[in-house]
Amino acid sequence: MSSGSWIARAVLKVGSGTALGQLAAVLSAPVLARLYAPEAFGTFAAISAAATVVSAFATLRLELAVPLPRETNEAAALARVAVLAVTIASTICAIGVGTYHLFGAEIGGTRYGQELWLLPVLVFLTAMYTLLSQASLRERAYGAIAVRAFAQNGGTAAAQIGLGLASTGPAGLLGGQSIGRLLALAGMAKYSVPYLRGTHAPLGATLGRYRRFPLVLAPSAALNVLGTSIPVLVISQWYGANDAGNLGVAQQVVLLPASLISAAIGQVFVGELTQRLRGHQASSRSLFLRASGALLVPALVLYVGVTLLAEPIIPLVLGNQWVTADDYAVGMAAATALGVVVGPLSYVLIALDSVVAVVIIDVLRVVLVAGAGLAVWALNGPGPTSATAMFATTSALYVVTWLVCLQATRRSDAQHRAR
């Protein structure tokens, strides 16, 4: 079977599972919007964003190293260290939540309730989700990845509705997300659990070869995820839970089709790229451009669709209480479309060891995106305007990132041809 045919079949397999899960999420959105108030979505969005930031470095970024070693026992050694790191990070997070409740503190003027205990749970499950996903990608187990996508999104939607019928607080949204993550882990167990067993690989030597991941890429990952989570955190901090809830719902509506596209093509790209690098093939640039082209067309459709349809459709589907969700959706349309293309493809910078570029981009994202949002707030601008400024800055950084990735693939191919 040709490489192109194999990639197409893999994309179809991953995409079908993701599509089914996303369909369940799309169908659940109007129900959730009526079960939960904007303030509940705002609390959910803030805690979920915090969990995403912490889980990004909880694995010490070793999950990204798992697909790279030629020997399976080395990959298993990296995975076991990552599990230990995740356990420690989740425990520290739980201690932090207990301390918060003990002293009755407030964060940004908001007093969080018992739902905050789900933060360390989400940190653990999200970090394990990323780790097992990379182990499955190493095995090119695209069927398991498809099951993972359906189990996570479909399970989350069903659980959030069920919990919402019993309680309309943010704990229902957070608990549902946790259940979805747990179901996704079960879907990947067959191919990924062997990486968590004992191994005879020399642990010290293996970690030494991949030391850049915990030393450089882990803090860089925290900055990267913080940069993408800044809009929710800034809006929650400075504009309140209601605005944060409208932004959170807008992100859910817009990101559903975006994640469908990027997951199907982007994850196959990661699997194929690492396979070619292990085989020392000088074809990274061609694969990068093909994946970019495959992602660009649906990204443009997404942008046009959100821009034209958000204002009339969102209030009709979600209800009149979501008064600014359509404004937030339009403001994030361009950044989301560019993220569909650039987000999954930016893995080339890690795979090709362009560590300095990764760090520079991540630092710029945090500083510039936060600065744009806070500047609008300082000028007494409304929440949607502040979010639009942050997403416009994100769009510009996505373009720069794509150009840096293209240059990295050119350099890698030249080095392979020179050998």
C-alpha positions in Angstrom: 0.0 0.0 0.0 1.4 3.4 -0.9 2.2 6.0 1.7 -0.5 8.4 0.5 -3.1 5.6 0.6 -2.1 4.6 4.1 -2.3 8.2 5.4 -5.7 8.6 3.8 -7.0 5.5 5.4 -5.6 6.5 8.8 -7.2 10.0 8.5 -10.5 8.4 7.6 -10.3 6.0 10.6 -9.4 8.7 13.1 -11.8 11.2 11.5 -14.8 8.8 11.7 -14.3 8.2 15.4 -13.8 11.9 16.1 -16.8 12.8 14.0 -19.1 10.6 16.0 -17.9 12.0 19.3 -18.2 15.5 18.0 -21.7 14.9 16.7 -22.7 13.9 20.3 -21.1 17.0 21.6 -22.8 19.2 19.0 -26.2 17.7 19.8 -25.7 18.1 23.5 -24.7 21.8 23.3 -28.3 23.3 23.2 -29.2 21.0 26.1 -26.2 22.0 28.2 -26.8 25.7 27.5 -30.2 25.3 29.1 -29.2 23.1 32.0 -26.3 25.3 33.1 -26.1 29.1 33.7 -23.4 31.2 32.1 -21.8 31.6 35.6 -21.5 27.8 35.8 -19.8 27.7 32.4 -17.5 30.5 33.5 -16.3 28.6 36.6 -16.0 25.4 34.5 -14.0 27.2 31.8 -11.6 28.8 34.4 -10.9 25.5 36.2 -10.7 23.5 33.0 -8.2 26.0 31.7 -6.1 25.8 34.9 -6.1 22.0 34.6 -5.0 22.2 31.0 -2.1 24.4 32.0 -0.9 22.2 34.9 -1.3 19.0 32.9 0.8 20.4 30.1 4.0 20.1 32.2 2.8 17.4 34.7 4.3 14.7 32.4 7.6 16.7 32.1 6.7 16.6 28.4 8.1 13.1 28.2 4.9 12.0 26.4 6.2 13.8 23.3 9.4 11.7 23.5 7.6 8.4 23.6 7.1 8.1 19.8 10.8 8.9 19.1 13.1 6.1 20.3 13.7 3.2 17.9 13.6 0.7 20.7 10.3 0.1 22.4 11.9 -0.5 25.9 13.3 3.0 25.8 9.9 4.4 25.0 8.4 2.4 27.9 11.0 3.8 30.3 10.1 7.3 29.3 6.4 6.5 29.8 6.9 5.2 33.3 8.8 8.3 34.4 6.0 10.4 33.0 3.4 8.5 35.0 5.4 9.1 38.2 5.7 12.8 37.4 1.9 13.0 36.7 1.1 11.4 40.1 3.4 13.8 41.9 1.9 16.8 40.1 -1.6 15.8 40.8 -0.9 15.2 44.5 0.7 18.7 44.8 -2.3 20.1 43.1 -4.7 18.4 45.5 -2.6 19.8 48.4 -3.0 23.2 46.9 -6.8 22.9 46.7 -6.9 21.7 50.3 -4.9 24.8 51.4 -7.2 27.0 49.4 -10.2 25.7 51.2 -8.5 25.8 54.5 -7.7 29.5 54.4 -10.9 30.5 52.5 -9.0 32.5 49.8 -10.5 34.1 46.7 -9.1 34.0 43.2 -9.8 37.1 41.1 -12.7 38.0 43.4 -14.2 34.6 42.9 -14.8 32.1 45.7 -14.6 28.5 44.3 -16.6 25.8 46.0 -16.1 22.0 46.3 -16.0 21.7 42.5 -12.4 22.8 42.8 -11.5 19.3 44.1 -12.0 18.1 40.5 -9.0 20.2 39.4 -6.4 17.6 40.5 -8.6 14.8 39.1 -8.7 16.6 35.7 -4.9 17.2 35.9 -4.2 13.5 36.3 -6.7 12.3 33.7 -5.7 14.9 31.1 -2.0 14.3 31.5 -2.5 10.5 31.3 -4.7 11.1 28.2 -1.9 12.9 26.4 0.6 10.2 27.4 -1.4 7.2 26.3 -2.3 9.1 23.1 1.3 9.4 22.2 1.9 5.7 23.0 -1.0 4.8 20.7 0.4 7.0 18.0 3.8 5.3 18.3 2.0 2.0 17.5 0.1 3.7 14.7 -3.0 2.4 16.4 -5.3 4.8 14.7 -8.3 2.6 15.4 -7.7 3.0 19.2 -7.3 6.7 18.7 -10.7 6.8 16.9 -12.3 5.0 19.8 -10.6 7.4 22.2 -12.1 10.4 20.4 -15.6 8.9 20.4 -15.4 7.8 24.0 -14.1 11.1 25.3 -16.5 13.5 23.5 -19.6 11.2 23.6 -19.0 10.2 27.2 -18.4 13.8 28.3 -21.6 15.0 26.6 -23.7 12.2 28.1 -22.2 12.6 31.6 -22.6 16.4 31.6 -26.3 16.1 30.7 -26.9 13.4 33.3 -25.1 15.4 36.1 -26.8 18.6 34.9 -30.2 17.0 35.5 -29.2 16.4 39.1 -27.3 19.7 39.7 -26.9 22.8 37.6 -23.6 23.8 39.1 -20.1 23.7 37.5 -19.3 20.4 39.2 -21.6 18.7 36.7 -19.6 20.1 33.8 -16.3 19.3 35.4 -17.4 15.8 36.5 -18.7 15.1 33.0 -15.4 16.1 31.5 -13.6 13.8 34.0 -15.8 10.8 33.0 -15.1 11.5 29.3 -11.4 11.5 29.9 -11.6 8.2 31.9 -13.5 6.5 29.1 -10.9 7.7 26.6 -8.1 6.1 28.6 -10.0 2.8 28.6 -10.3 3.0 24.8 -6.5 3.3 24.5 -5.6 0.7 27.1 -4.8 -2.2 24.7 -2.0 -0.5 22.9 -0.7 1.9 25.6 -0.7 -0.1 28.8 2.3 -2.3 27.7 4.4 0.9 27.8 3.6 1.3 31.5 5.1 -2.0 32.5 8.6 -2.8 33.6 11.4 -2.4 31.2 15.1 -3.3 31.0 16.1 -0.1 29.3 18.9 1.9 31.2 16.7 4.6 32.7 19.5 7.1 33.3 21.0 6.9 29.8 17.5 7.1 28.2 16.5 10.2 30.2 19.9 11.7 29.4 19.2 11.4 25.7 15.8 13.1 26.1 16.7 15.5 28.8 15.6 18.5 26.7 12.0 17.4 27.2 11.8 17.9 31.0 14.4 20.7 31.2 13.3 22.9 28.3 10.0 21.6 26.7 8.1 21.1 30.0 8.3 24.8 31.1 7.9 25.8 27.4 4.7 23.6 27.3 3.3 25.4 30.3 3.9 28.7 28.6 2.3 27.4 25.4 -0.9 26.2 27.0 -1.0 29.3 29.2 -0.9 31.3 26.0 -3.8 29.5 24.5 -5.7 29.6 27.8 -5.1 33.3 28.5 -8.3 34.6 26.9 -10.5 32.5 29.3 -8.3 33.4 32.3 -8.2 37.1 31.5 -11.9 37.4 30.8 -12.7 35.4 34.0 -10.4 37.6 36.1 -11.3 41.0 34.8 -14.8 40.6 33.4 -16.4 38.0 35.7 -18.0 34.6 35.4 -20.8 35.6 33.1 -18.5 36.9 30.4 -16.2 33.9 30.9 -19.2 31.6 30.5 -20.2 33.2 27.2 -16.6 32.9 26.0 -16.4 29.3 27.2 -19.6 28.3 25.3 -18.4 30.2 22.2 -15.2 28.3 22.3 -17.0 25.0 22.7 -19.2 25.7 19.7 -16.4 26.9 17.5 -13.7 24.5 18.6 -15.9 21.4 18.1 -15.5 21.4 14.3 -12.0 22.7 14.6 -10.9 19.8 16.8 -12.6 17.4 14.5 -10.5 18.5 11.5 -7.2 18.9 13.3 -7.4 15.7 15.3 -8.1 13.5 12.2 -5.3 14.9 10.1 -2.9 16.3 12.7 -2.6 13.2 14.7 -1.9 11.1 11.6 0.7 13.6 10.6 2.5 13.2 14.0 2.5 9.4 13.7 3.8 9.5 10.1 6.4 12.2 10.8 7.9 10.3 13.7 7.9 7.1 11.7 9.8 8.8 8.9 12.3 10.4 11.3 13.0 7.0 12.9 13.6 5.7 9.3 15.9 8.6 8.5 13.7 9.6 5.4 14.3 13.0 3.9 10.6 13.8 3.3 9.5 15.9 6.3 8.9 19.1 4.2 6.7 17.3 1.6 4.6 15.7 4.4 4.4 19.0 6.2 3.1 20.8 3.1 0.6 18.1 2.2 -0.8 18.1 5.7 -1.0 22.0 5.6 -2.9 21.8 2.3 -5.3 19.2 3.7 -6.0 21.3 6.7 -6.3 24.7 5.0 -9.5 24.1 3.0 -11.6 23.0 6.0 -10.1 25.8 8.1 -11.3 28.4 5.5 -14.7 26.8 5.5 -14.8 27.0 9.3 -13.7 30.7 9.3 -16.4 31.7 6.8 -19.1 29.6 8.5 -18.4 31.1 12.0 -18.2 34.6 10.7 -21.5 34.5 8.8 -23.6 32.2 11.0 -22.5 32.9 14.6 -24.8 35.9 15.1 -28.0 34.4 13.8 -27.5 30.8 14.9 -26.0 30.9 18.5 -28.8 32.8 20.2 -31.4 30.7 18.4 -29.8 27.3 19.3 -28.4 28.1 22.8 -31.0 30.5 24.1 -31.3 34.2 24.9 -29.2 34.0 28.1 -26.0 33.7 26.0 -26.2 37.4 24.9 -22.5 37.9 24.0 -21.5 34.3 22.9 -21.9 35.2 19.2 -19.6 38.2 19.6 -16.9 36.0 21.2 -17.4 33.4 18.5 -16.8 35.9 15.7 -13.8 37.3 17.5 -12.1 33.9 17.7 -12.9 32.7 14.2 -9.6 33.6 12.5 -7.4 32.3 15.3 -9.4 29.1 15.5 -9.1 28.5 11.7 -5.4 29.1 11.8 -5.0 26.9 14.8 -6.6 24.1 12.8 -3.7 24.3 10.4 -0.8 25.3 12.6 -1.6 23.6 16.0 -1.1 20.0 15.1 1.7 20.7 12.6 3.8 22.6 15.2 4.9 19.3 16.6 7.7 19.3 13.9 9.6 21.8 16.1 9.8 19.3 18.9 10.4 16.3 16.7 13.2 18.2 14.8 14.7 19.5 18.1 14.1 23.2 17.3 13.9 23.9 21.1 15.0 27.5 20.9 12.2 28.4 18.4 9.6 26.6 20.6 10.6 28.6 23.7 10.7 32.0 21.9 7.3 31.4 20.3 5.8 30.4 23.7 7.1 33.3 25.5 5.9 35.7 22.9 2.5 34.2 23.0 2.0 34.7 26.7 3.4 38.2 26.7 1.7 39.5 23.6 -1.7 37.8 24.0 -2.1 38.8 27.6 -0.8 42.3 26.8 -3.4 42.8 24.1 -6.3 41.7 26.3 -5.2 43.8 29.3 -4.7 46.8 27.1 -8.3 46.7 26.0 -9.5 46.2 29.6 -7.4 49.2 30.8 -9.1 51.3 28.2 -12.5 50.2 29.6 -13.3 48.1 26.5 -15.9 45.3 26.8 -15.1 41.7 27.2 -15.7 40.7 23.5 -13.4 43.4 22.3 -10.7 42.3 24.7 -11.0 38.7 23.5 -10.9 39.8 19.9 -7.6 41.6 20.5 -6.2 38.5 22.1 -7.3 36.2 19.3 -6.0 38.6 16.6 -2.6 38.5 18.3 -2.8 34.7 18.4 -3.5 34.6 14.7 -0.4 36.6 13.9 1.7 34.2 16.0 0.2 31.2 14.2 1.4 32.6 10.9 4.9 33.1 12.3 4.9 29.6 13.8 4.0 28.0 10.5 6.8 29.7 8.7 9.3 28.6 11.4 8.0 25.0 11.1 8.5 25.1 7.3 12.0 26.2 7.7 12.7 23.5 10.2 11.5 20.8 7.8 13.7 22.2 5.0 16.7 22.1 7.3 16.0 18.6 8.4 15.6 17.2 4.9 18.8 18.9 3.8 20.6 17.2 6.7 19.2 13.8 5.8 20.2 14.1 2.2 23.8 15.2 3.2 24.3 11.9 5.1 
